Amino acid sequence: MYLHGCNYPWSTDGETIFYGLDFGANVWGSHLGVSTRRAAVARDFAEMAALGFTVARWFLFCDGRAGIVYDDRGVPLGPDPHLFADLDAALEIALDAGIRIDFVLLDHRWMFAGVRHTIADPATGLLLEARLPEGRARVLHSAAGRDGLFDRVIVPLVRRYGRSGARADLAPALLAYEFMNEPDFVIEEWERDLSSHVSRPLPFEVLADLVSRLSDLVHAEHTDVLTTIGCARVHNLWAWDDAAMGLDLLQVHSYPDIRHPERESDIFGMPPSALGVRRGVILGEFPGHGSEQHPERSAPPGTTLSQYLEFAVNAGYAGAWPWSFSGTDAYGRLPVEPLRQFAARHPDLVNPRARKEPGLQSKTRPTY
């Protein structure tokens, strides 16, 4: 099995970056989700299909700024009224494009200090913006918070598209769920990688239990939807290979910096057999055009997108998903020509809608 995908972490219209805003109403009281911008998102998916992609990795709740209703303690009460309309629209769009979605439920920024939230003034009832000094850490630290998030938000979401759900017809557009993006940065025991933005890190066993609960739920509701997790560091990948967590595939993310080789390993040239895990592995994130587009203070090696993709296929990875289609950070948008060349070399691995006409793609997409 090889899954030819990309990261579509959040949408953009070229000006606004919709991080955490694609699904549900947000903490600022507006609703900017997929169902309100359906045509624009559908154009993105049509372009991804034309580039050959069969999978899109899409962040859902991110840092918790949209899609979830909270009580006055910050405990999740359930999905907001717009969440399912946006999810339905996203899956309908994906189904039309022949693309399956890997939904990333939480970003590690859920735990970052300064996450934005709104609270009601007890005297006037007015909604006031606040910044949470511990992020939404208390949700995951307390049994009440974890149960609220899981039982009132995640369970209804997964069951909606399960075999007996109200929108079971959209299940073919689902590839996988993952509980958190790059949890390496929020785990208490992993001091080497723990982010300075996290004041209340999580014990590994707490996060592992949540991952296990998600796997059990997904496998109970679906026969062909997977669970995975995006690991930020090669040296932590082994921890997610425990059978108790029930993960079907593992992901490793790789952003090597030739000036700081001690920070993380360069996955290029390292086959899955060298990673010390039993499960299949996806290259879940890597620079799509790192030699030309990257953060100012980093120095990626000169590995090209073509080299990454061919290496992944030949080495036996279950997929290679470059960062990112959206192109909203310093790594920029994906170069088109290497994707066309990959589609020509591997027609059996790509979306059948991949375009053949040279030059057509670059003419139909504005440069941001």
Secondary structure, DSSP 8 states (H G I E B T S, - for coil): --B-EEE--S-B-SS-B-TTTSSSBBTTS-B--GGGSHHHHHHHHHHHHHTT--EEEEESSTTTSBSEEE-TTS-EEEE-TTHHHHHHHHHHHHHHHT-EEEEEEEEGGGGSTTEEEEEE-TTT--EEEEEETTTTHHHHHSHHHHHHHIIIIIHHHHHHTSTTSTTGGGGGGEEEEEEEE-GGGGBTT-TTT--TT-SS-B-HHHHHHHHHHHHHHHHHH-SS-EEEEEES-GGGGGGGG-GGG--SEEEEE----TT-TTTS---TT--GGGTT-SSEEEEEE-BSSTTTS--TT-------HHHHHHHHHHHT-SBB--B-SS--STT----HHHHHHHHHH-TTTS-TT---STTHHHHHS---
